[in-house]
């Protein structure tokens, strides 16, 4: 369908339907020939999907559920909703839907279905299980004008190519955000100043709440089909932190993005105003934020409490990992001569 030959096939299918099943009720065949009346066609909404087949359904569930659990917070998908036995999604036919538009929805209409959906304006990216052995990724344009390649039927191959690229970037972003990686010298190089052309910019301080909010916003925009602008980053920081224009301005976002450009963590192709997050940079940002927020902070908070607290109602593998680390870090800090609580001898 992405080849130019598809244009002729689509035009023929539309002509056969219009002229034999619809227009014939208004004009006879000879009248159509004499008048020379013809229709031109345009594309309004297109869906493109790619299927991944699993031999073992349980393996598919484990893989996709693990990806959803880890990437949901990193891509700023704020709600995990479970619907049991639902035949229709909330919001259909006037039913109330108080949840945000960005959401992970888990439904069970006829079979187990896990649905991961992210919206970017009139573009939608989806990942969901279909049946017991099929994992499908979709890109949907609800209005082809959003793609900026035209909407006439002659542009159909370009539209399909754009959607295929969206699916490719979406799956790549999910993979990179899911599994982070830190090169050996990253933590040492980040605080140092860098150079963009003739401009010297400051380094990146992970202890700064502002820079961590910017990194989280950039990572959440990793799957954006057409990249993101300074305004997008500003709006995302406001949405994720509750700050206003008085707290975090567009100028501050632009300067923070220049810092990231200096470290090759974002790129701005040519003279475009849109930024893109390369795959390896997405892995680095995911690893940095995970290390800072989910490793260092919990460990330091845990070792200050020698006595274990009440166990959570649902004891997961991660909870056990944190408990093991907390106990082992007590011994390590003692051997290194670091006090784990105020007033320790």
Secondary structure as UniProt FT lines:
FT   HELIX           5..17
FT   HELIX           18..22
FT   HELIX           23..25
FT   HELIX           29..35
FT   STRAND          46..53
FT   HELIX           57..74
FT   TURN            75..76
FT   STRAND          80..82
FT   TURN            90..91
FT   HELIX           92..94
FT   STRAND          103..107
FT   STRAND          113..120
FT   TURN            121..122
FT   STRAND          123..130
FT   TURN            131..133
FT   STRAND          134..141
FT   HELIX           144..147
FT   HELIX           153..155
FT   HELIX           156..178
FT   TURN            184..185
FT   HELIX           186..190
FT   STRAND          194..196
FT   TURN            197..198
FT   STRAND          199..201
FT   TURN            206..207
FT   HELIX           209..220
FT   TURN            221..223
FT   TURN            225..226
FT   HELIX           230..241
FT   TURN            245..247
FT   HELIX           250..262
FT   TURN            263..264
FT   TURN            270..271
FT   STRAND          275..276
FT   HELIX           279..290
FT   HELIX           291..296
FT   HELIX           297..303
FT   HELIX           317..336
FT   TURN            342..343
//
